[in-house]
Amino acid sequence: MEGNSVLSFSSKTHIPLHFCSSFSSHKCPQLIVFRPKLARVADSEVKGRTFLSSAALPSPPRAVAEALEHAPASLSALKDVVKVDKSGRFCNPRAAREFALLILYASCLEGSDPVMLFDRRVNAKRYPGFIFDKETLLEYNHMSFCGEPIQVETEEEEEELLLKNEKESAIEEEVLSAPPKLVYNSFILRFTRQILEAVVDRWNQHVYIIDRVTPRNWKDEPASKILELCILHLAMAEISAVGTRHQIVINEAVDLAKRFCDGGAPRIINGCLRTFIKEHTSTEEVQTGESKS
């Protein structure tokens, strides 16, 4: 792709990565695995320790459509939240945006076309004897954010938090590295590909907008902001080409930034997208007026 972009499919950015495939014990450069931040000590005190942990959030939903048929009534209310179909596969659009981010990030790092990488990933042959345990989808949480600091009083509580985060990391690794056709239903796979096609189609156009609205440090050190820039490209493409309501897209982009990025990324991405919306809306109004005249 052409254009003076701080991020390019054809660029070879050398960044330490952790590629993982559950097909075998070998490393496989097809999917970049995002791990949730492990709980870590932020401050030591006499009476306790402060942790940054996803344990500050409610427990992840633990029901899928199949399980709900045999679940107690108290779990039935979770059916609309989980958004998993009767086959036990993700059918929530949030899963599509997350999957699209994984593919776009990996494509930028290895310098390949994201749509081609998506097709290769989806159509890859399964490792002989590979079995995916769908029970892991019961544990997977699309809303696993770092959360607010947590005060613990004992070493036992500290150990419990660490074990909980390690378990969530293992579940996330298994789900995100599994064959996509076992994890996502056909709607999610089509929607993911649609978003990625929109990204490719609007790439050069959005490069200049992103360069104008992002902070200087993101442009001075683009290699450290690839993930954030990918989120911006995905959101802008979905708004301008796919036509999803911008309120939904912005909320989803901010949540992705909370989940996978550090620092003030969620706030900055929110501001960048709102600036983009103002310009996009103004352009559409001008084009509408010209067509009517």
DALIN-V248021 format. One record per pair of residues at least 24 apart in sequence whose ideal C-beta (glycine too) atoms are under 8 Angstrom apart, sorted by the first residue. I is the first residue (numbers start at 1). J is the second residue. D is the distance in Angstrom with one decimal. If there is no record, write none. Layout:
i: <I/I>
j: <J/J>
d: <D/D>
This chain:
i: <1/1/1/2/3/3/3/3/4/4/5/5/5/5/6/6/6/6/6/6/6/6/7/7/7/7/7/7/7/8/8/9/9/9/9/9/9/9/10/11/11/12/12/13/13/13/13/15/15/15/17/20/20/21/21/22/22/22/22/22/22/23/23/23/23/23/24/29/29/30/30/30/30/30/31/31/31/31/31/31/32/32/32/32/33/33/33/33/34/34/34/34/34/35/35/35/36/36/36/36/36/36/36/37/37/38/38/38/38/39/39/39/39/39/42/47/48/48/48/49/49/49/50/50/50/51/51/51/51/51/52/52/52/52/53/53/53/53/53/53/54/54/54/54/54/54/54/55/55/55/55/55/56/56/56/56/56/57/57/57/57/60/60/60/60/60/61/62/62/63/64/64/64/64/67/84/85/87/88/88/89/89/89/89/89/89/90/90/90/90/90/91/91/91/91/92/92/93/93/93/94/94/94/95/95/95/95/96/96/96/96/96/96/97/97/97/97/97/97/98/98/99/99/99/99/100/100/100/100/100/101/101/101/101/101/101/102/103/103/104/104/104/104/104/105/105/105/108/108/109/113/114/114/114/115/115/115/115/118/118/118/119/121/122/122/122/124/126/130/132/132/132/132/132/133/134/136/136/136/137/137/139/139/139/140/140/140/141/142/143/143/144/144/144/145/145/145/146/194/195/195/195/195/198/198/198/198/198/199/199/199/201/201/202/202/202/202/203/206/206/206/206/206/209/209/209/210/210/213/213/213/213/214/214/215/218/227/227/228/228/228/228/228/231/231/231/231/232/232/232/235/235/236/236/239/239/239/239/240/246/246/246/249/250/250>
j: <200/203/204/204/203/204/207/208/207/211/203/204/207/211/207/210/211/218/219/222/225/229/108/207/222/226/229/230/233/108/111/107/108/111/112/113/114/203/111/108/111/110/111/108/109/223/226/109/223/226/109/173/177/127/177/130/132/173/174/177/178/126/127/130/177/179/127/106/110/106/117/120/121/124/102/103/106/121/176/177/102/105/106/109/172/173/176/177/102/172/176/259/260/169/172/173/144/146/165/168/169/172/259/146/165/162/165/166/169/150/161/162/164/165/149/153/151/152/153/151/152/158/149/150/151/149/150/152/158/161/146/147/149/150/146/147/150/161/164/165/141/144/145/146/147/165/168/147/150/161/164/165/146/147/148/149/150/143/144/145/147/139/140/141/143/144/141/138/139/138/88/134/137/138/138/137/185/185/134/137/137/182/183/184/185/188/137/183/184/185/188/184/185/187/188/142/188/188/191/252/142/252/255/142/183/184/188/184/188/189/191/192/195/192/195/234/238/252/256/142/256/180/184/188/192/192/195/196/199/234/227/230/231/234/256/260/176/192/196/196/199/230/233/234/226/227/230/226/230/226/200/196/199/200/193/196/197/200/192/193/196/193/180/180/181/189/179/179/179/174/178/179/182/183/174/182/171/174/175/175/183/167/168/171/171/172/175/168/259/255/259/168/172/259/255/258/259/258/242/234/237/238/242/237/238/240/241/242/233/234/237/237/241/236/237/240/241/233/232/233/236/237/240/236/276/279/236/272/271/272/275/276/268/272/268/268/260/261/257/261/265/268/269/256/257/261/269/269/272/273/269/273/273/276/273/276/277/280/280/273/277/280/273/274/277>
d: <7.6/5.4/6.5/6.2/7.2/4.1/4.8/7.5/7.2/7.8/7.5/7.6/4.2/7.9/7.7/7.6/6.6/7.5/5.6/3.7/7.8/6.6/5.7/7.7/6.0/6.0/4.6/7.3/7.6/7.2/7.7/5.8/6.1/6.0/6.4/6.0/7.0/7.9/5.2/7.4/6.0/7.9/5.2/7.1/5.8/5.3/6.7/6.6/6.3/7.5/6.5/5.9/4.9/7.8/5.3/7.2/7.6/7.6/5.7/4.5/5.7/6.5/3.3/5.3/8.0/7.8/5.0/7.8/6.5/7.4/7.7/7.1/5.4/6.7/6.1/7.9/6.3/6.4/6.4/5.6/6.0/5.5/4.5/6.9/7.6/5.3/5.6/5.9/7.0/7.3/7.0/7.8/5.2/4.8/6.5/6.8/5.1/7.8/6.7/5.6/5.8/6.2/7.6/5.3/7.9/7.1/4.8/7.0/6.8/8.0/4.6/5.5/7.8/4.9/6.2/6.7/5.2/5.6/4.6/7.7/5.7/6.2/4.7/7.1/6.1/6.6/4.8/6.3/7.3/5.8/5.5/7.2/5.9/7.7/7.3/6.1/5.5/5.3/7.7/6.1/7.9/4.7/6.2/6.2/5.5/6.6/6.6/6.9/6.2/5.4/5.7/7.2/7.9/2.9/4.9/7.8/5.5/6.8/7.1/6.1/5.1/6.4/6.9/3.2/7.4/6.9/7.3/5.0/6.7/6.8/5.2/7.6/6.2/6.0/6.8/6.5/5.2/6.5/4.6/6.2/7.7/7.3/6.3/5.8/4.2/7.5/7.0/6.1/5.1/6.8/5.7/7.9/4.9/6.0/6.1/7.1/7.6/7.5/6.3/7.9/5.1/6.3/7.6/6.6/7.9/6.0/5.4/7.3/4.6/7.9/4.2/4.5/6.8/8.0/7.0/6.7/7.7/5.4/6.6/6.5/6.8/7.0/6.4/7.1/4.9/4.8/4.7/5.6/7.8/5.7/7.7/5.9/6.4/6.1/6.0/7.3/6.5/7.3/6.3/6.6/6.4/4.7/6.8/6.3/6.5/5.8/5.1/5.6/6.5/7.0/6.9/4.7/6.4/6.4/6.7/5.1/5.7/5.9/6.7/5.8/5.6/7.8/6.2/5.0/6.5/6.3/7.0/5.5/7.6/8.0/4.8/6.9/4.6/7.7/7.6/7.6/5.2/5.2/5.5/6.6/7.1/7.9/7.7/4.8/5.8/6.6/4.9/7.1/7.8/7.2/7.7/6.2/7.6/6.5/7.7/4.7/5.9/7.4/6.1/6.1/6.4/5.5/6.3/3.8/6.5/7.5/3.6/5.5/5.2/6.1/4.3/7.5/6.2/6.8/5.0/6.0/5.7/7.0/7.6/5.9/4.8/6.9/7.9/7.0/6.0/7.1/7.6/7.3/7.8/4.6/4.8/6.5/7.4/5.9/6.2/7.8/6.0/5.9/6.7/5.6/5.1/7.5/6.5/5.4/5.8/7.5/5.9/6.3/6.0/7.1/7.7/5.6/7.3/5.8/7.9/7.5/7.1/6.6/6.1/7.5/5.0/7.9/7.4/7.0/7.5>
